[in-house]
Amino acid sequence: MLNLLIRKMLLVSVVILSRKYPYPTDVWHPNARILLDILDTFRECDIRAERAVLFDAIFRIVIDEYQRHIFYRGRMDVVVEKLRQSNWLSRSTEAIPYWKAEKVQAVPIGDIWGKIPTLDLLTALGEKRIK
């Protein structure tokens, strides 16, 4: 019960904090524009209103910090580079709760970017899969 209260307080705090950031209309950095396109996808597909407000707030902060501060931009770029180099799996084939998009086939994210050879999902998980 306490965890739920803490989580709700965190969510409200993020939404309130995001109002201090400008709405991302003057987006000049190419990667920030990609983030803005991803935000548009969230707006189209997320059908749970209270979470849609949260993701809107998160993207508002992330887009502004990304394009205005090399400190955060550099760190986010490192995360993206590491994801490209890894065997990070895309979303599962199960339907995402409260999401309007169609189901997708799970593949390692490196395959999407062409950085690693195609791997069978079970092979990628190997013996480490949870039983």
KASUL-V361316 format. One record per residue. RES is the residue in one small letter. PHI is phi as a letter, one per 30 degrees, with the letter a starting at -180 (* if undefined). PSI is psi in radians with two decimals (* if undefined). OMEGA is omega in whole degrees, -180 to 180 (999 if undefined). Layout:
res=RES phi=PHI psi=PSI omega=OMEGA
res=RES phi=PHI psi=PSI omega=OMEGA
//
This chain:
res=m phi=* psi=-0.71 omega=179
res=l phi=d psi=-0.70 omega=179
res=n phi=d psi=-0.68 omega=179
res=l phi=d psi=-0.73 omega=178
res=l phi=d psi=-0.77 omega=179
res=i phi=d psi=-0.75 omega=180
res=r phi=d psi=-0.77 omega=180
res=k phi=d psi=-0.68 omega=178
res=m phi=d psi=-0.70 omega=178
res=l phi=d psi=-0.79 omega=-179
res=l phi=d psi=-0.78 omega=179
res=v phi=d psi=-0.71 omega=180
res=s phi=d psi=-0.73 omega=180
res=v phi=d psi=-0.74 omega=-180
res=v phi=d psi=-0.76 omega=179
res=i phi=d psi=-0.79 omega=179
res=l phi=d psi=-0.67 omega=-178
res=s phi=d psi=-0.42 omega=-180
res=r phi=d psi=-0.26 omega=176
res=k phi=d psi=-0.25 omega=-179
res=y phi=c psi=2.56 omega=178
res=p phi=d psi=2.61 omega=175
res=y phi=d psi=2.34 omega=-174
res=p phi=d psi=1.48 omega=176
res=t phi=c psi=-0.60 omega=180
res=d phi=c psi=1.24 omega=-176
res=v phi=c psi=2.01 omega=-176
res=w phi=c psi=-0.47 omega=-178
res=h phi=d psi=2.31 omega=-177
res=p phi=e psi=-0.70 omega=180
res=n phi=d psi=-0.56 omega=176
res=a phi=d psi=-0.59 omega=176
res=r phi=d psi=-0.65 omega=176
res=i phi=d psi=-0.76 omega=177
res=l phi=d psi=-0.67 omega=178
res=l phi=d psi=-0.67 omega=176
res=d phi=d psi=-0.67 omega=178
res=i phi=d psi=-0.70 omega=176
res=l phi=e psi=-0.73 omega=178
res=d phi=e psi=-0.69 omega=177
res=t phi=d psi=-0.76 omega=178
res=f phi=d psi=-0.74 omega=-180
res=r phi=d psi=-0.65 omega=-180
res=e phi=d psi=-0.61 omega=-169
res=c phi=c psi=-0.46 omega=-177
res=d phi=d psi=2.09 omega=-177
res=i phi=c psi=0.11 omega=178
res=r phi=c psi=1.83 omega=-169
res=a phi=e psi=-0.78 omega=-177
res=e phi=d psi=-0.56 omega=176
res=r phi=d psi=-0.57 omega=177
res=a phi=d psi=-0.69 omega=177
res=v phi=d psi=-0.71 omega=179
res=l phi=d psi=-0.84 omega=-179
res=f phi=d psi=-0.60 omega=174
res=d phi=d psi=-0.75 omega=179
res=a phi=d psi=-0.78 omega=-179
res=i phi=d psi=-0.84 omega=-180
res=f phi=d psi=-0.62 omega=178
res=r phi=e psi=-0.77 omega=179
res=i phi=d psi=-0.85 omega=-176
res=v phi=d psi=-0.78 omega=-179
res=i phi=d psi=-0.79 omega=-179
res=d phi=d psi=-0.82 omega=-180
res=e phi=d psi=-0.67 omega=-179
res=y phi=d psi=-0.84 omega=-174
res=q phi=d psi=-0.32 omega=-176
res=r phi=c psi=-0.34 omega=-174
res=h phi=b psi=2.00 omega=180
res=i phi=d psi=-0.52 omega=179
res=f phi=e psi=-0.92 omega=-178
res=y phi=d psi=-0.63 omega=179
res=r phi=e psi=-0.80 omega=-180
res=g phi=d psi=-0.72 omega=-180
res=r phi=d psi=-0.70 omega=177
res=m phi=d psi=-0.66 omega=178
res=d phi=d psi=-0.65 omega=177
res=v phi=d psi=-0.75 omega=179
res=v phi=e psi=-0.81 omega=-180
res=v phi=d psi=-0.74 omega=178
res=e phi=d psi=-0.76 omega=179
res=k phi=d psi=-0.66 omega=176
res=l phi=d psi=-0.72 omega=179
res=r phi=d psi=-0.61 omega=-177
res=q phi=d psi=-0.18 omega=-173
res=s phi=c psi=-3.12 omega=174
res=n phi=c psi=0.51 omega=179
res=w phi=e psi=2.25 omega=-179
res=l phi=d psi=2.51 omega=175
res=s phi=d psi=-3.13 omega=-178
res=r phi=e psi=2.71 omega=-176
res=s phi=d psi=2.96 omega=179
res=t phi=d psi=-0.16 omega=178
res=e phi=d psi=2.64 omega=177
res=a phi=d psi=2.46 omega=178
res=i phi=d psi=2.21 omega=-179
res=p phi=e psi=2.39 omega=177
res=y phi=i psi=0.58 omega=-177
res=w phi=b psi=2.25 omega=-175
res=k phi=d psi=-0.22 omega=-176
res=a phi=d psi=2.76 omega=178
res=e phi=d psi=2.77 omega=176
res=k phi=d psi=2.65 omega=-180
res=v phi=b psi=2.85 omega=176
res=q phi=d psi=2.24 omega=-179
res=a phi=d psi=2.26 omega=175
res=v phi=b psi=2.69 omega=176
res=p phi=e psi=2.41 omega=-176
res=i phi=d psi=-0.52 omega=177
res=g phi=d psi=-0.56 omega=177
res=d phi=d psi=-0.65 omega=-179
res=i phi=d psi=-0.71 omega=-178
res=w phi=c psi=0.00 omega=176
res=g phi=i psi=0.48 omega=-177
res=k phi=c psi=-0.38 omega=180
res=i phi=b psi=2.75 omega=178
res=p phi=d psi=2.75 omega=179
res=t phi=d psi=2.35 omega=179
res=l phi=b psi=2.46 omega=172
res=d phi=d psi=2.46 omega=-176
res=l phi=e psi=-0.80 omega=-179
res=l phi=d psi=-0.62 omega=177
res=t phi=d psi=-0.71 omega=180
res=a phi=d psi=-0.65 omega=-180
res=l phi=d psi=-0.54 omega=178
res=g phi=h psi=-2.52 omega=-178
res=e phi=d psi=-0.13 omega=-177
res=k phi=d psi=-0.01 omega=-177
res=r phi=d psi=2.60 omega=-178
res=i phi=d psi=2.32 omega=-179
res=k phi=c psi=* omega=999
//
